[in-house]
Amino acid sequence: MQKALLISILAATIVIPLFASRGGTVKQAVRRSAIATAVFCVLYWLGLLFVYPALTPAKRSTGSNSSQ
């Protein structure tokens, strides 16, 4: 799972500048890059908040408190 997180960050590092480079002027390219970075950060945060916990196995309790 950690490898998938790392690959997604590396992919965004490549995709966001490619997306921004289609802007006609430098101002448009910087604006597109800032918007794409903000969108990626929000989507990444939501993925870490909701998707990542669902993919990791739940820890089992050992029941050490029940020995009386």
C-alpha positions in Angstrom: 0.0 0.0 0.0 2.8 2.4 0.7 4.2 1.8 -2.7 0.8 2.9 -4.3 0.9 6.1 -2.2 4.4 6.9 -3.4 3.5 6.2 -7.0 0.5 8.4 -6.9 2.6 11.3 -5.6 5.2 10.7 -8.3 2.5 10.6 -11.0 1.0 13.9 -9.8 4.5 15.4 -9.9 4.6 14.5 -13.6 1.0 15.0 -14.6 0.3 18.4 -13.0 3.1 20.2 -15.0 2.0 18.5 -18.2 -1.5 19.7 -17.6 -0.4 23.2 -16.8 1.9 23.5 -19.8 -1.0 23.6 -22.2 -1.8 27.1 -21.0 -1.3 29.8 -23.6 0.6 32.2 -21.4 2.8 31.9 -18.3 0.0 33.4 -16.2 -2.5 30.8 -17.4 0.0 28.0 -16.9 0.8 29.0 -13.3 -3.0 29.3 -12.6 -3.7 25.9 -14.0 -0.8 24.4 -12.0 -2.0 26.0 -8.8 -5.6 24.8 -9.3 -4.5 21.3 -10.3 -2.2 21.1 -7.2 -5.1 22.2 -5.0 -7.5 19.7 -6.5 -4.9 16.9 -6.2 -4.3 17.7 -2.5 -8.0 17.7 -1.7 -8.5 14.4 -3.5 -5.4 12.9 -2.0 -6.6 13.9 1.5 -10.0 12.4 0.9 -8.4 9.2 -0.3 -6.2 9.0 2.8 -9.2 9.7 5.0 -11.7 7.3 3.5 -10.1 4.9 1.1 -6.8 4.0 2.7 -8.4 2.9 6.1 -10.8 0.7 4.2 -8.0 -1.0 2.4 -5.9 -1.7 5.5 -6.8 -4.8 7.6 -8.3 -4.1 11.0 -6.2 -5.0 14.0 -7.6 -7.8 16.2 -7.8 -7.4 19.9 -5.8 -10.0 21.8 -8.3 -10.2 24.6 -5.6 -9.7 27.3 -8.1 -7.7 29.4 -10.5 -10.6 29.7 -8.3 -12.8 31.9 -9.7 -12.5 35.5 
